[in-house]
Amino acid sequence: MALSTATFGNGCFWCTEAIFQRIAGVHTVVSGYTGGKVKNPTYREVCYGRTGHAEVIQISFDPEIVSFEKLLEIFWKTHDPTTLNRQGNDVGTQYRSAVFYHDEKQKQLAEHYKAKLDASGIFADPIVTEITPISEFYPAEDYHQNYFNENGNQPYCRVIIQPKVEKFLQVFGE
């Protein structure tokens, strides 16, 4: 089995990791950082917004079970791609909406999907999601990995992440 890789920035990686871990065909989801100028950034450095990195998830998936196109659909439908450098209460360039493509096909698919969504008028505002080549990916610190699954009873998880996961399961339950 040949696995493929997708990398998305769509807000807090704790929230997005929890969603993509629940998709059949996804083997691993690693929270981390990419798109910046500092080598081996720490969470604290990224949070200050001075490194240029985005909080991202890097997904290893089996394209025979789940396509990149399906992952893109889930990406677009589980965050607000019209807010620049913001998702909910999380504000800063590290929370930007981004597809970090790994090859030309991913780039073309992401650009096509973005153009189709923009033309559809589904969103009142234009989509600001950046579509850019993947640069160095840095896994986040261990305590960020598998966060929701290991900390589901914490208030942030119950109030912020759990409703997002429940909404995802209602929409993409299949």
N, C-alpha and C positions, 0 to 999 in steps of 0.2 A: 504494500500500500504506500503510495506516494502522497505525503501531506503537503499542503500549501500553506502560505502565511498571508495574513491580512493584518493591517495595523490601522486602528481608528482612534481619533481623538474626538470624544463627544461628551466632555465634561469630566466630572469626578470619576477616576478610574475604579473606585469602590463600587459605584453604581453600575457602570457599564460592564465591569467584570461579572457581576452577579447575573446580568441578563445573558450575556454570551456564553456563560458556563452551562446554561440550561438548553442549549441547542444540540440536537442530535447531529453527530458528525464533527463536532468541535472536540478536539482532543485536549488542548490546553489553552488557558487564557493567562497571560502574564501581564501584570500591571507594570508600567514603566514610563520612560521619558524619551522623546525624540524631537527633532526639529530645532535644536538649539545649538549654541556655540561653545558650551563648556563641556569638557570631558568629565565623565563620571559624576554627574550632578547628584546632589542629595535632594531629598524631599523639601527640606527647608529652603535650599537655594532656588528650587523650581517654584515654590510657593511665593517667594519674594518677587517673582516675575522678571528677574534680571538675567536669566540664562538663555531665554528664547525657547526653551523646551515646552512642549505640550504634555500634559498627562495623557497617556494613551494606554490602550490595551493591544497586545500582540497576540493574535489568535492563530493557533495551529489547527488546521481542519482537513478533513477528508473530502475532496471535491466530488467524490463519487456519492457521498451522502448529503452534503450541503454545498451548494454552489457559492461562489463569490458573489454572484448576483443576489442570492437570498440574504447573504450577510449584509450586503449593501442596503437591501430593503429594510432589514431590521435596524441597521445603523440610522437610516434617514427617519424612520418612524419612532425611534425611541429617544430622540432629543430634539431640541429646537435649532435647526440649521440656519435660522435667520438672525440670531443674536450674535453680534461680534464680540468675541472674547468673554462670553458669559453663558452659563447654564444655570438657571434658577438663581440661588443666592451666591453661587460660586462665580467670582468676577476676576478676570485677569487673562493675559495671553495664554497662560498655561491651560485654560479651559476652552480654548478655541475649538471650533468644529473643523475637523480635518480628516481627509483620507490620505494616508501615506502609502502610495502604491509601490509594489514590488516589481512590477513589470509593465510593459506597454499595454497589455490587455487589460490589466486592472485600471490603468489610467483611463483608457478609452471607455470602459464600462462605467467608471465613476463620473466622468465628464458627461456621458450620455444620460445617465440617470439624473444627474443634477440639472441638466438642460431640460429634460422632460418634466421634472418637478417644477422648475421655474415657469415653464410654458403652461403648465396645467392650471396655475392660479390657486393651487391648494393653500399656499401661504400668502398672506397679505403683503409681506415684505420679501425682498429678494433673498435668495440663499447666499450666505457668505462663507460657506464651507470651502476651505482651501483644499486643493488637490495637488499634492506635491510628492516628489520622489522620497522614499524612505532614506533617512540618513542613519547615523549610528543610533542603535536602540540600546538603552540602558535599563535593565530591570530595576524596578523600585525595590526598596528595602524589604526584607522578608516579612515584616509585620504588615505590609500592605497587600501581600498576596493572599488570595482566597478570603478576603476580609469579611464580606457579608456572611459567608458560610461559617466562619469561625467566631463571629461577633454579632450574630443576628439579634441578640437580646439587648444590645446597647441602644440607647435612645435614638441616636442618629440613624442607625440601621432600621429600627422599627418605624420611625417617622418619615424618613426620606427614601431609603432604599426599598423597603418592603412594598410600599405602594407602587413603585416603578416595576418591580418584579411581578406583582399581581396584575398590573395593567398589561405587561408584556405577555403573560400567560393567557390572559383573556383574548388578546389579539392574535397571538401566534401559538395558541394551544396545541395545534396539530404537530 
